[in-house]
């Protein structure tokens, strides 16, 4: 296999929150998002209250509206719906006319009181069920003034936790590759595009990032030394760790635990899958075969791993039992299936499949059954990854000559564009 083809084949592949009330219906799940279908809940977020008029109270409520809309589980009531009666209300239960909110179709009501003092932002936040006026959530959030966006993201995630039983992705960060053909760097940013930072600054090609579960380590392949070598950035210590600079292609696929990465090394006719502990420097071979083996992803409990191999002539997805070593082929449809990744719940595998000339994002059960296509835009979709909660997928898509990043629900609904830079953006990963 030529080197260029090999590269393409592989690469495709701050604040605290305290409880205001202890006895809140936090265990009550209002929305079954894993059912065959669910009805979106209409939620209202009037501008937060403040001791004095301040642009920040509007900006914070606007951001909460955007977060809830991005989640895919809510219909956000427009501000034009709120007349003077609604706007003059307080935030405490006894100050709210829930019947009026119900009359305009609002089912959940978010209220907030903003306090600004000595450069600190405090938000007293409430979530009510307008049907019976019950308080579902009450928390106080604090942050430095410049970190107010993350404060709002935390509130949005807590609303998702209250309503669905699991937190959202609004507090997540995204690691991705951006740049042009001969100059690519790894970046990290909040999911809304703010707090953008460079992870690498090699003025070369750095690709294929993989994030450890805690977010401390980010592995990537860089050509800064002339070849595709493997490095890890320790984000806490702000230092680079050299993992493998031997001959051949090295790509980190995933992390087995907080300090152990999993990577493929292809040189000559053979590929080897290694684990490498960045703290102890222990390196171990777990699999070797002739041909290409890459894109390894372990199940949450480590009992199984999926990978891509061309052992039957074209890239297909296989699963291997960690204990017995038994290998089973999962994909048979089409001549190109790659980039598999386990759901954190262990029940699904997402992957890329070539269908009628297009590369689409698909999912299947862990036994290879119930395969279904989630994208159908006829574009080059790549690098799918589940969110930590397992409800969302993050992926890249080539449309109109430019790579961009997107999210969608695990069933393919609520596709949304994310934007971080003005260049190509690809190979995304969730980061805590």
Order of alpha helices (4+ residues) and beta strands (2+ residues): alpha-beta-beta-beta-alpha-beta-alpha-alpha-beta-beta-beta-alpha-beta-beta-beta-beta-beta-beta-beta-beta-beta-beta-beta-beta-beta-beta-beta-beta-beta-beta-beta-beta-beta-beta-beta-beta
